[in-house]
């Protein structure tokens, strides 16, 4: 099991060494922007590093949106970032499930996810797996509730969509973490990556505020997080405050 962290974009190799990480996740461009990602300056080094690399798509991307000004650049952005992820040898591109606005039909948001894959199949498919991540809040979110994830997978499962399980998001959304892995796998058949994050807020808060796995202000028992990672059997990325990431990785490596 490869264990690593979400690190700074400009020098992920140095960040990996500082944390003794076997995996890294980073952005290829401004996470709050729409620009096409440029070639990464450490491309050759990353390809030869032996690290498991994952790329996180920008936060603005919302494939489900019924707003053309958001959905169309979101589709384009996923394709561009998937190509950029492939260039650095990434094992997947993480994309949030997205949402529709209050009063809009969730069925149309789910259908928009299907259209993303259908359109890309016509162009030869994505260059890396697209890993859809569960989210913490939002009444019309595509990947907050397990029953909605099941509906989403009815639309995208046949295209090989992958799944990224975020423990903070799941806890905030009111999932029982003791059952999270088995319930997700029953729906998707797979977990490709675990974002193993503690939560600064209480169970069911719908708030997305990450805490370190150990030694911080987290409200999830670290042993519960270890159990999730062990059951999932997938690479682990901590998206926790940077000054505690080395300790998080060391703890997980010891207990897993």
N, C-alpha and C positions, 0 to 999 in steps of 0.2 A: 504494500500500500504506500503510494507516494504522498507525502505530507508537505504542504508548502503554504504560501501566503499571497494575498493580493499586495503587490508592491508598486513602487514608483515606476512611471512609464519610461523614463529616460535611461535608467541603468538597472534593469531587472537582474542582471547577472551579479552585480555587486550586492544588491539587496538579498539575493538568494544566499550568497556566501555569508553575509552578516547574520542571517537567520538559520544557517545550516539547513536550508530548505531543499527538498528534492523536486519541488514543483513551484511554479510561479503563475500568477494571473496578473494581467495589467490591461490598460486601455491603449489603443493604438492612436487615439486622437482625443481631443477635448470631449470629456463625457457629457458636457452640456451643449455640444455643437453638432452640426450636420455635415461638416467637411469630410471629404474622402480622406481616409488615413494615408499618410505618406509612408514610404518604405522605412522600416525601423532601422536605426543606425547600428544595432547589434544583431542584425539578421544572421549573418554567417556564424557568429559566436553562439547564438541561441540554437541554431541548427546542429552545432557540434557539441552542445553542452551536456547532453544526456538528461536535461531537465524535462519534466512534463510541463508543457506550456499550455495555458488557457488564456483566451482573450475575452474580455467583457465588452459587450457592445455599449454605445452611449445610452445614457438614461432617457434621452428624449425619444428614443425609438418606441413606437406603440403600433405594432402591426395590426392590432384589433380595431383601431380607431375608425370611426365612420367619417371623420373629417379628412377630406382629400389632402389638405395642406399638411397633415400629419402622417396619414397612412402611406401616401405615395413616396415621400422621402424616407419613411421608415423601411419600406420594402427595398428601396435602393440602398439604404444604409446597411441593412442586413447583408445584402449581396457584396457590397464593398468591403465590409469588415470581415466577412467570411473569406474573401480572397486575401485580405491582409493577414488574417490568421493563418491561412495555409502557407503563406510566404515565410512565416517564422516557425513553421513546423508544429503549429498548435494542434491539440487533440480535440478542440471544440470551441465554438463561439457561444457564450452565454447571452441569452436574450430574455428580458423580463416578459411575463405573460401579457402585460398591458391591460387595457380596460376600454369600455365604452362609457359615454356620459350618462348621467342620471336620466332615466326616461327613455333611453335608446334600447333597442332590442339586442340582448346579449347574443342571440342566434346570429346576428349579422357580424358581430365581432368574432365569433368562432369561425364563421364562414370566411372572414378575411384572413385568418390564419391558414386555412386550407388553400386559399388563392395564392398566398405567398409561396407555398411549396409547389402548387400546380404550375405557376408561372415560371418558377426556377427550373422545374423538370424540363420544360420546353427548351431551356438554355443549357441543358446538361447537368443540372443539379448544383447544389452547394459544394464548395471545395473542402469544407470541414463539416462535421456534425453540428447541427443547431441544437443547443441545449436550453430548453425552456425552463426558466426558474420560477418557483412559486413566490408569491408576494404576500406582504403582511396585512394589507388593508384594501379598502375599496369595495363598495357594495356591488359594483358591476365589473369586477376584475375577472380576468380569464383564468387565473391560476392561484387564487386565494383559497377557495374551498375545494375539498377533495371531489365533491360531486361535479363541480364545474371543470376540474381537471379531467375527469372522466369524459365529459362532453367534448372537451377540447381534443382529447386523444382519439375520440371517434372521428374527428376531422383530420388529424395530422399523423396519427400513429402509423398509417400505411406508408408514409414517406420516410420513415426512419428517424423521426424526431427523437432527440434525446431529452433527458431530464436532469436538472440540477436542483438538489434538495438543499434549501437554506433553513437551518435549524432555528435561527432567530425569527425569520419570517413565519415559520410554521408555528412556533410557540406563541408569537404575537397574534396569529390568526386563530388560535384556540385549538390547535391539534394536540393530541396526546403523543408526545415524542416516543413513548414506549411502543406505539403502534404505527408510527409514521412510515417507517421503511417498508413494512409488510403491506400497508395499505396503498402506498404509492406503487410498489412493484405489482400489486394486484391489478392496478389500473394501466400502468405504462409498460410493465414487463421489464423495467430497467431503471437503474439510477447510475448515471454516468459520472457525476461529480457531486461532492458534498461541500457546501459552504458551511463550515462548522463554526458558527458564531454563537456566543452567549448573548443574552438580552439585558439591556439596562432597565427594562420595564417588566411589569408583571404579566402573567399568563393572560392571553386574550386581549391585550391592550390595543392591538392593531397598529402599534408604533414600531417603526423600523429603526431602532437605535442599538447598534452592536456594542458588545462588551467583550473583553478578553475571556478566553476559555477559563483561565485561572488567574488569581491574583488581582482581580479587578472588582467592579461593582455589578457583576452578572447575577441574574436571578435564577439561572438554570444550573442545577447540580452538574459539575464537570463530569461526574461518573455517568450521568445520563447522556451527555454528549459523546463520551467515549463509546457507549453502547450503540448509539446511532451509527457512528463511523464504522464500528466493527461489523454491524449487521449489514450495512450498505455495501461494504467491500469495494468501494470506489475510491479514486483519488480524493484527497481532502485539501481544501484551501481554507485558511482562516482569513476572514476579512475584518480583523479586529484592530484596535488601536496599535500603531506601529511599534511603540516602545515596549509592548508586551508580546509581540509576535514570536520572538525567539523562545521565550518561556512557554508560550502556547504550543509551539511545535515540539519542544523538548518533552513537555508533559504528555502530549499525544503519542509521540514515538515510544516513550517509556511504557505507557499503559496499553498501547495496541500491539 
